[in-house]
Amino acid sequence: MDDVVTPVTVLPDTQGAREIPIDAAKLIAGTPQQSFNTQFSNYRGNFHCGVWVSEPGTWRVHYTEDEFCHLLEGEAVLTDAAGVAHRYGTGDAFVIPAGFSGSWQSIGNVRKYYAIYEDP
């Protein structure tokens, strides 16, 4: 019998979310907590999507994966290594390409859908 593949609905809630502390060495401002609820991962383990939330704060980031984001709530500012700030608000969608280095700032509480692809 063939395996049946069905669509997966990604819900905007974080029920069952895992809290992941932000490394203190990466913190720039605040003491934000973050959590995520991965609702789908492919069988290769290199594509994931779900919901992520954070409290206000700013921290350094370096992306080794490509990430699509759709903000459900709040505002975020991504500042690249050259110091150019990119501001996003509720309803905005954007991609953070692998290799991006800079900072992520959550202005107030932020909630987003995410889809991450990691090269195998």
Residue, then its C-alpha position, 0 to 999 in steps of 0.5 A: m500500500d502506498d503512503v498517503v501524503t496529506p497537507v499539514t495545517v500550521l496553527p498560530d498558537t504555541q500550545g506545546a511550545r519549547e522555550i529556548p533561552i537566548d545565549a547570554a553572549k548574544l544579548i545586546a539589550g533586554t532579557p527576552q524569552q523565546s519559544f517555538n512550536t515546530q508543527f512540521s519537519n520533513y523526512r529529511g530533517n532539513f525543512h521545518c515550519g511552525v510558530w515562534v514567539s519572543e519577548p522584547g529584546t535585541w540579540r546577535v544572529h547568524y543564519t546558516e539556514d534560509e528562513f521565511c517569516h510572516l509576522l502575526e503580531g508585533e514589530a521586529v527590526l533586523t539590522d545587517a552587518a553593514g548597519v542597515a536596519h530593516r523594520y517589519g510589522t504585523g502582516d509583513a512577510f520576509v526572507i532571511p537568507a543563509g549567511f545573514s549576520g547582524s541583530w534581531q530586535s523584538i519591539g514588544n512581543v513578537r509572534k511569527y510563522y516560520a519556514i526554515y530550509e537547511d542545506p543538507 
